[in-house]
Amino acid sequence: MKRSRILVIGSFMMDLVVRAPRAPQEGETIIGTSFGRFPGGKGANQAVAAARLGAAVTMAGKLGDDVFGDQMLSALKQEGVCTEHVRRDPEASTGIGSIVLDDQGKNRIVVVPGANLKYNLEDLAALEPQIADHDVIMLQLEMTLELVTAAAKLGRKYGVPVVLNPAPAQDLPADLLRAVAYLTPNETEAQLLTGIPVVDVASARRAAAQLLERGPQAVVITLGEKGALLATKEKTVHVPGFAVQPVDTVAAGDAFNGALATKIAQGAALEEAVRFANAVGAITVTRPGAIPSLPTAVEVAEFLREVETA
């Protein structure tokens, strides 16, 4: 099988995770049950997700010149991710995510992007010679929209398909959407982009149809435990999810995107790629943490065998 070559231009976040029975109300202090520190950020999570699934991954972005930055680089290198194009900023902190995780596995997150927002067009220009050497470019929205749009346009310029995970949710410029091959919002992000409340498969179909008209070649709306909706100009298909008991949903979307990009880069059919990504996301939510929760290709194959023989 072809080994995917994936370029992730994205964010790093050190996730500071507090577990508590529930999230506090305004003005309330409650007692938590545990604290953990996990390397994360949408870009880094997606890079590691793809690397664990067998892709050759290069990560580009910016870290602070601090302890969290050192730890992020170490974590990526341990996973076999190429960090040659990761830059350091001595005047900015490494991004952090402050996460409250309740007993139902639901999370509330505050992100401080720090050095992620310092990655600029000059940094991207230095990366341009590398772009054509990759099969897929992965982007998210924890960098500036100007930078993300410019990166997507470079992907289109060199004929490299761009997977854009439009998170955190925000409005997107028309020229960015036209440069994207695969757009992968969740229900909340799809609603913000279209104005259509996405509450089930039928409403996801309506939102996906609107998004397709704005330029992407394909739209994949993730629907949590219900799986995902895949829409192209030729067809729209609901790909069911897998029933699992969630423990921590922090990196589910990133796991899905890393898996989807890996299969796309391998040349898999889109419906097959989405089913595989659903499986990766399902495994991820059964484990705590962001990067620590991401499965290997062997674990996914075993999971799918168990599902098929159950």
Order of alpha helices (4+ residues) and beta strands (2+ residues): beta-beta-beta-alpha-beta-alpha-beta-beta-beta-alpha-beta-alpha-beta-alpha-beta-alpha-alpha-beta-beta-beta-alpha-alpha-alpha
